[in-house]
Amino acid sequence: MSDMKKDEIAEDQAQIDTGLDDVSAEIETLRAERDDMRDRFIRALADTENMRKRAERDRREAEQYGGTKLARDLLPVYDALRRALDAAGEEQHSAAAALIEGVELTLRELLNVFVKHGMQPIQPKNGDAFDPAQHQAMFEAPLPGTKAGDIIEVMTEGFMLHDRLLRPAQVGVSSTPKS
C-alpha cells in the first residue's frame, strides 16, 4: 500500500474518531438535557400535587370556617334570647306563657342551626375547673368552699366552630379563699 493511501486511511480514521467524539459529546449533552428535563418534570408534578392538596385543604377550611363572621354576629342574638328567658320570673311565665314558650322555641331552633353548622356550645358549670383554652376569666374572687381555679359564675356560654374556639365562655373564677 502506498503511503498516500495510508495517509488517506489515517485521515479518514481521524475524521471518524473526531466524528465519534462529536457524537459522544452530543449524546452526553442530550443525556444531561434529558436528565434536566426529567428533574423539572418531576418537580412540576410535585408542585402540581402540592397545589392540589393545598387547594383541597383551603376548600375544606372555607367550607367549615367560611361562616365564622356570620356565626360571631349571631352570638349576641343567642345571648339576648338566653337573657330574656333568664330574666322572666315566675310571674311572667304565668302571665305570658305563650310568649315565653315562643322565645324558648326560637332559642332552641337557633341552637339547632348552630349545631347543624358545626357550632357546639361550651357550657361550663359552677365548680368546673377553669380551662384557659375554652374560658375567659372576667373576674377572680375568693369564695369559701372552693379551690383556686374553680368556676364560680358563668356569665356567657362559649362556642366552638368545629375544632376552633369561636368565643370563650366568660366566667368568674375562685381565687385562693382567705381563711
ABEGO torsion letter per residue (X at the ends): XBAAAAAAAAAAAAAAAAAAAAAAAAAAAAAAAAAAAAAAAAAAAAAAAAAAAAAAAAAAAAAAAAAAAAAAAAAAAAAAAAAAAAABBAAAAAABAAAAAAAAAAAAAAAAAAAAAGBBBBBBBBGBBBBAAABBBABBBBBBGBBBGBBABBABBBBBBEABBABBBBBBBBBBBBX
